[in-house]
């Protein structure tokens, strides 16, 4: 068999076109680098070649370095940084012709070329900090020379991608061209510039730097990159570009890259990158194309959740019909849709025409007849089983027999909802998180009878609306909320034993959680879980420890931000939580009532207990087969619950923090709290054998091997 050609070479007169051909994204692993270096050297040596155009085959220029190599043992062969530096000093001009994506090492390659030409819709970026390291092949030194420090910092510190059009406006690319003409235009540019002295990015001066730009960037990072190391290191590299010679800057950048790329932050962030993609691979998934493709979407219920779901689908181009019981509810819902899109327009995120088109895609009414031609209907009605049964019966009466029917329930049994329908094969759960137009996670809940094709079609549409779907089994709370209950329970118990809400929240925020559990409760509203607790009160075993503090707060009318008071109090119109002596007094009186002698509780204990309970529940979930892999659990917690991405998700974090110590914490909680904390046999086995959740199968290519 002939060897695969990873860089194809074509001649257009005196121009050699080098096309990287490594599907799906032209990642530049060692084999590509070898081929690229060979093709470049040959073009330089060929007297008939005056200039080179460098491009990618398929949908993308290139997604950059092969991220899997960062966790693996070092390879022999040319490095990307070596090739990039050589390109800049080559005697003939190299032109980058960019379409699709050019990220990381691929953009760094283009930055070292003499000229860049891109399609208007190409996406260019340096996402390295989102993977826990700094650009390591000249990105922090060349980008400021082409587009100035403020714009370069914006891209490098956020990982944001800019379009070809925006890149041209800021000097990052020289020209844009329509996709069909990109190579012709690049070849023409190559001919125009050949013979003249080759333009070298490294020789360009850095445009004048505004006085406070680094101080402002530092202040921003203090807010947006809490607990992270890569963004500050990247900032320092750019700052040094303005202070020292180019060659020295390259050396410092490389040293920073090497120091970070195998460190814990990068290991965790690379883990999440692959985990997000792995979650889409469900072993026994059917063929989505064998069910009608999902275009028109129906939504039942126009409350906050229903409106958020409608907005998410409409923003991605789907026509959406929403039904609620009263014209007033419909009007309120439509108002929410309008104001969300209007706000996006005012902030310049979408054009006026796009705003109008999105608003027009959402229709509302009280009649389910609007669902007659829907391909998918998502029910987001009140959380009562009788109501769900009634809604599904009505849906079955009007919807096409092949329409998919989904429930957004977060607390009811989807098997029971499905079993009551005539065709349970088309019924499943799509558990969106609030606000549904913003939160990326959707738990795709798989009841026993749903067909693999329906499941596949739903995973596919979830991806198309820009969200991350993770398939989970049916259990109380599914994966995310079931783990949340375990975590929250420890937070409540810690209050009874000596902590206060502000201390628990602070300790967990310092760990990296986006918010503490009590703050989150206030934001979400305390009444929903209160209602669920009241429903379950009759069946709750009375011998088990139960914290009454949350119920007492609700009885006092403290339902969270919406009533101006919950675990904290809130000044009128403010969302800033203010610790409240009334809550402290309540906490202390409950401690006394329950016979606890309050003690000093350390932040470390708060983190150990809350995280111990969280990971233990995740392990139980894995044993029960409710999530396919530990990395799926990580994706759920990173995208649905504000778990710090740079710690990789709870299961990845546990692997690295040490399972033995975690097991000790879980055993101690079991000792004092009984069956409320049931130590996971899987956790015990892994801890005793020195195993890891990550070894059970899941996201690949992320662990650093020596
Ligand atoms: N290195 C190695 N593998 C990569 C990769 C990279 N730089 N970029 C993407 N892949 C892999 C994915 O893991 C996935 O593999 P799989 O099919 O085995 O799961 C496959 O390529 C397709 O990627 P995916 O993201 O699922 O496809 P998409 O069409 O949704 O998006 C891109 C394509 C290029 C937009 C997206 O992959 C991307 O943004 N990659 C960013 C890469 C990056 O951060 N580069 C900087 C490296 S320093």
Boltz pocket constraint, residues with backbone or C-beta under 6 A from the ligand:
constraints:
  - pocket:
      binder: B
      contacts: [[A, 24], [A, 25], [A, 27], [A, 60], [A, 62], [A, 63], [A, 64], [A, 65], [A, 66], [A, 67], [A, 68], [A, 101], [A, 103], [A, 104], [A, 105], [A, 127], [A, 128], [A, 131], [A, 273], [A, 274], [A, 277], [A, 278]]
      max_distance: 6.0
